[in-house]
Amino acid sequence: MIDAALLEAVLSGVSPRLTFDDLARQLRASFPGVHITVCGEDDVPPRLPPAAENEFCYLYYVDASEHCLKLTTDAEAATGVAVALRSEDD
């Protein structure tokens, strides 16, 4: 389960100055045991509502309970977070 407090903590750790890889490393170090993926906003289906957002990114729940990872809207089933960085065009 991913709760609102964890989402807020991840949001506060997102810096637009870091590369995708550096941001992923920083977040994974800050939240051990939570699956963290960093991608661009264009990598996420446009109809999927974010679980949280700020001026730098959107957060989506990730479910790793089956063989493949999948995005979900179910916080109870979530085992991780996808951080989709907003494009600079926004």
C-alpha positions as CSV (number, residue, x, y, z in Angstrom):
1,M,0.0,0.0,0.0
2,I,1.2,3.5,-0.8
3,D,-0.3,6.1,1.5
4,A,-0.8,9.9,1.0
5,A,2.2,10.7,3.3
6,L,4.5,8.7,1.1
7,L,3.2,10.4,-2.0
8,E,3.8,13.8,-0.4
9,A,7.3,12.8,0.7
10,V,8.1,11.7,-2.9
11,L,6.7,14.9,-4.3
12,S,9.0,16.9,-2.0
13,G,12.0,14.9,-3.2
14,V,11.6,15.7,-6.9
15,S,14.0,18.2,-8.3
16,P,13.7,19.3,-11.9
17,R,17.5,19.9,-12.0
18,L,18.3,16.2,-11.8
19,T,18.5,13.7,-14.7
20,F,16.0,10.8,-14.8
21,D,18.8,8.4,-13.6
22,D,20.0,10.7,-10.8
23,L,16.5,11.4,-9.6
24,A,15.7,7.7,-9.6
25,R,18.8,6.9,-7.6
26,Q,18.0,9.7,-5.1
27,L,14.4,8.6,-4.6
28,R,15.3,4.9,-4.3
29,A,17.9,5.7,-1.6
30,S,15.3,7.9,0.2
31,F,12.6,5.3,0.0
32,P,14.1,1.8,0.3
33,G,11.7,-1.0,-0.3
34,V,9.4,1.1,-2.5
35,H,9.6,0.5,-6.3
36,I,10.4,3.9,-7.9
37,T,10.3,4.5,-11.6
38,V,11.1,7.8,-13.2
39,C,9.8,8.6,-16.7
40,G,8.5,11.5,-18.8
41,E,4.8,12.4,-18.7
42,D,4.4,11.2,-22.3
43,D,5.3,7.7,-21.2
44,V,2.1,7.3,-19.2
45,P,-1.4,6.7,-20.7
46,P,-3.2,10.1,-20.9
47,R,-6.4,8.8,-19.5
48,L,-4.9,7.5,-16.3
49,P,-5.4,10.0,-13.5
50,P,-2.4,10.8,-11.3
51,A,-2.4,9.9,-7.7
52,A,-0.7,13.2,-6.9
53,E,1.1,16.0,-8.7
54,N,3.0,19.2,-8.3
55,E,4.6,21.7,-10.6
56,F,7.4,19.3,-11.6
57,C,5.8,15.9,-11.9
58,Y,2.8,13.5,-11.7
59,L,2.8,10.5,-9.5
60,Y,1.1,7.2,-10.4
61,Y,0.7,4.0,-8.4
62,V,2.6,0.9,-9.5
63,D,1.4,-2.6,-8.8
64,A,4.1,-5.3,-8.8
65,S,2.0,-8.1,-7.3
66,E,1.9,-10.1,-10.5
67,H,4.7,-11.1,-12.9
68,C,4.8,-7.7,-14.7
69,L,4.6,-4.2,-13.3
70,K,1.5,-2.3,-14.1
71,L,0.1,1.2,-13.3
72,T,-3.0,1.2,-11.1
73,T,-5.4,3.6,-9.5
74,D,-5.6,1.4,-6.4
75,A,-3.5,2.7,-3.5
76,E,-4.1,-0.5,-1.6
77,A,-2.6,-2.7,-4.4
78,A,0.3,-0.3,-5.0
79,T,3.8,-1.4,-4.2
80,G,5.6,1.6,-5.8
81,V,5.4,4.9,-7.5
82,A,6.0,6.1,-11.1
83,V,7.3,9.6,-11.2
84,A,6.4,11.2,-14.5
85,L,8.3,14.4,-15.0
86,R,6.4,17.2,-16.7
87,S,7.7,18.3,-20.0
88,E,9.2,21.7,-20.3
89,D,6.5,22.7,-22.8
90,D,3.8,22.8,-20.0
